[in-house]
Amino acid sequence: MKGPLPTDYVRLPVRGGYLVASSALAGWAEEQVQLHGSLEASARQTPGCREIFGRGAAYVIDLPNGQKGMVRRLRHGGMLAFATADRFLRWGLPRPLNELQVSLHLKQYGIASPPVLAACVYPRSWYYHGELLRAYLEEGTDLASYLFESDVSEAQRQEALERATHLASRMAESGVCHTDYNARNLLVQRQGNALRLLVIDLEKSKPCTPGSERAAQRMRRRLGQSLDKLALRYGRTLPALAYE
């Protein structure tokens, strides 16, 4: 990683690569990779494992500390996904470590994301494979499902949309640009009248000039594009907001 390890995280060599994990789970994560070859392979064999599909599969498992975790092997999306699959060029900071650093950085600015519990990197000749173990949140749903599938009021939809557009500005203020800021990468948690928004899939995030309006506009525009596609698919309109 660039710079010192985050507080309460350790780096350990493992079969085929290395991992950076929270001190509380590092020994367990190391053992799983040594036994099974990867966290994903370990998760698939964990009793009670629940499979979730998105960009590839993710696995929800019970962790030894009583938490639930979600293991995900990083994969490319887009038109070239069939060719590149889960192979990433060995250039710059590996994506699993980038997600860990960005999530901890955002936390300092009061921007929430599910904690990264372990980040694994398996270097090969010119590429690497990467995995993430994040805390799994039982409560909540992604913004897309909240807006188009949940039984919530128009006022609640309006509030969620306003919070999502404001969050883009807050991220830019912190010096982070989420390059895939869409409705599936925002999680909504509601407890009574309180709404909480979390951001996920930070591995491709890039630094920007703190307070950059250009970065904020880019994220809002990406959000607007994803919402327009969803509105067309569901045949439902949303309250008008400025995404530029």
C-alpha positions in Angstrom: 0.0 0.0 0.0 1.0 3.6 -0.4 2.2 4.9 2.9 1.9 3.2 6.3 -0.8 0.6 7.0 -4.0 1.9 8.4 -4.4 1.6 12.2 -5.6 -1.8 13.2 -4.7 -3.4 9.9 -1.9 -5.8 9.2 -0.3 -7.1 6.0 0.4 -10.9 5.7 1.8 -13.1 2.9 -0.6 -15.8 1.8 -0.7 -18.6 -0.8 -0.3 -16.9 -4.2 -0.2 -13.3 -2.9 -0.8 -11.2 0.2 -3.6 -9.7 2.1 -4.3 -6.6 4.2 -6.8 -7.2 6.9 -8.2 -5.9 10.2 -6.2 -7.2 13.1 -9.2 -9.0 14.5 -9.7 -11.1 11.3 -6.2 -11.2 9.8 -5.3 -14.6 11.3 -8.6 -16.2 10.2 -8.4 -14.7 6.7 -4.8 -15.9 6.3 -5.8 -19.4 7.3 -8.7 -19.5 4.8 -6.5 -18.5 1.9 -3.8 -20.9 2.9 -6.3 -23.8 3.1 -8.5 -23.0 0.1 -6.4 -20.8 -2.2 -8.6 -17.7 -2.0 -11.3 -16.1 0.2 -13.9 -16.7 -2.5 -13.1 -20.5 -2.6 -13.3 -20.5 1.2 -16.6 -18.7 1.2 -18.2 -21.1 -1.3 -17.4 -23.9 1.2 -18.7 -22.1 4.3 -21.8 -23.7 5.8 -24.8 -21.4 5.4 -23.1 -19.3 2.7 -25.6 -17.2 0.7 -24.8 -16.3 -2.9 -25.7 -12.8 -4.3 -25.4 -12.0 -8.0 -24.3 -8.7 -9.5 -21.1 -8.3 -11.4 -20.2 -11.9 -10.8 -21.1 -13.6 -7.6 -20.6 -12.4 -4.0 -20.9 -14.6 -0.9 -22.4 -13.7 2.4 -20.9 -15.7 5.3 -20.8 -15.7 9.1 -17.4 -14.5 10.4 -15.7 -15.8 13.5 -16.1 -12.5 15.3 -19.9 -12.7 15.0 -20.3 -10.3 12.1 -21.6 -11.2 8.7 -19.2 -10.5 5.8 -19.5 -10.4 2.0 -16.7 -11.8 -0.1 -16.4 -10.6 -3.6 -13.8 -11.3 -6.3 -13.3 -8.2 -8.4 -14.3 -8.4 -12.0 -14.4 -6.1 -14.9 -17.7 -4.8 -16.2 -18.5 -3.3 -19.6 -17.9 -4.5 -23.2 -14.5 -6.1 -22.5 -15.6 -8.0 -19.5 -15.7 -11.3 -21.4 -12.0 -10.9 -22.3 -10.5 -9.4 -19.2 -12.8 -11.1 -16.6 -11.1 -10.9 -13.2 -7.6 -10.0 -14.5 -6.3 -6.5 -13.7 -3.1 -4.9 -14.9 -0.3 -4.6 -12.4 -0.2 -0.8 -12.6 -0.6 1.5 -9.7 -2.3 0.6 -6.4 -4.3 -2.6 -6.7 -8.0 -2.1 -6.6 -8.7 -4.0 -3.3 -6.2 -1.8 -1.5 -7.6 1.3 -3.2 -11.1 0.5 -1.9 -9.7 0.1 1.6 -7.8 3.4 1.5 -10.7 5.3 0.0 -13.3 4.0 2.5 -11.1 4.9 5.4 -10.4 8.4 3.9 -14.2 9.0 3.4 -14.9 7.9 6.9 -12.8 10.9 8.1 -15.3 13.2 6.3 -18.4 11.4 7.7 -19.1 9.6 4.5 -20.1 6.0 5.2 -19.3 2.8 3.4 -19.4 -0.8 4.6 -16.1 -1.4 6.3 -13.4 -3.3 4.4 -12.3 -6.2 6.6 -9.8 -7.7 4.2 -8.3 -6.9 0.8 -6.5 -9.7 -1.0 -4.1 -9.4 -4.0 -2.8 -12.3 -6.0 -0.1 -11.1 -8.4 0.6 -12.9 -11.6 3.0 -12.1 -14.5 1.4 -8.9 -15.9 -1.9 -8.9 -14.0 -3.4 -9.7 -10.6 -6.6 -11.1 -9.1 -8.2 -9.2 -6.3 -10.7 -9.9 -3.6 -12.6 -7.9 -0.9 -14.2 -9.0 2.3 -16.6 -6.3 3.5 -18.9 -6.1 6.4 -22.4 -7.1 5.2 -25.3 -4.9 6.1 -28.5 -6.8 6.8 -30.6 -3.7 6.8 -30.9 -1.5 3.7 -31.3 -1.7 0.0 -29.6 -0.1 -3.0 -30.9 3.2 -4.2 -32.3 1.7 -7.4 -34.5 -0.8 -5.5 -35.5 1.9 -2.9 -36.7 4.3 -5.6 -38.4 1.8 -8.0 -39.4 -1.2 -6.0 -39.9 -0.2 -2.4 -43.3 1.0 -0.9 -42.1 4.4 0.1 -43.8 7.8 -0.3 -42.9 10.4 -3.0 -41.5 12.6 -0.3 -39.2 9.8 0.8 -38.0 9.2 -2.8 -37.4 13.0 -3.1 -35.3 12.9 0.1 -33.2 10.0 -1.1 -32.6 11.6 -4.4 -31.5 14.9 -2.8 -29.2 13.1 -0.4 -27.6 11.2 -3.3 -26.9 14.3 -5.3 -25.6 16.1 -2.2 -23.4 13.1 -1.4 -21.6 13.5 -4.8 -20.7 17.0 -3.7 -19.4 15.8 -0.3 -17.3 13.2 -1.9 -15.7 15.8 -4.3 -15.1 18.0 -1.3 -13.2 15.2 0.4 -11.0 14.8 -2.7 -12.5 11.6 -4.1 -14.3 11.0 -7.4 -16.3 7.8 -7.6 -16.0 6.8 -11.3 -19.1 4.6 -11.2 -21.5 6.7 -9.1 -24.7 5.0 -10.0 -28.0 4.0 -8.2 -26.7 0.4 -7.6 -23.6 1.7 -5.8 -25.5 3.6 -3.2 -27.1 1.9 -0.2 -30.1 3.3 1.6 -30.8 2.5 5.3 -33.9 3.9 7.0 -34.6 3.7 10.7 -37.9 5.4 11.5 -37.7 8.8 9.9 -33.9 8.8 9.6 -32.3 8.1 6.3 -28.7 7.0 5.9 -26.8 6.8 2.6 -23.7 4.6 2.1 -21.5 4.4 -0.9 -20.0 1.1 -2.2 -17.7 -0.3 -4.9 -15.1 2.3 -4.3 -12.2 0.3 -5.9 -12.1 2.4 -9.0 -12.4 5.8 -7.2 -9.8 8.4 -8.1 -8.4 11.4 -6.3 -9.6 14.8 -7.4 -8.9 18.4 -6.3 -10.8 18.8 -3.0 -14.0 20.7 -3.7 -13.8 20.1 -7.5 -17.1 21.0 -9.0 -16.1 19.2 -12.1 -15.8 15.9 -10.2 -19.1 16.5 -8.4 -20.8 17.1 -11.8 -19.3 14.0 -13.2 -20.7 11.9 -10.4 -24.1 13.6 -10.5 -24.3 13.1 -14.3 -23.4 9.4 -13.9 -26.1 9.0 -11.3 -28.6 10.8 -13.5 -27.8 8.5 -16.4 -28.3 5.4 -14.3 -31.7 6.7 -13.0 -32.9 7.6 -16.5 -32.2 4.0 -17.6 -34.0 2.6 -14.6 -37.0 5.0 -15.0 -37.3 3.7 -18.6 -37.1 0.1 -17.5 -39.7 0.5 -14.8 -41.9 2.9 -16.7 -41.9 5.3 -13.8 -40.9 8.9 -13.5 -38.9 10.4 -10.6 -39.0 13.9 -9.1 -36.9 16.3 -11.4 -33.5 17.1 -10.0 -30.5 18.9 -11.6 -27.7 16.4 -12.2 -25.4 18.8 -14.0 
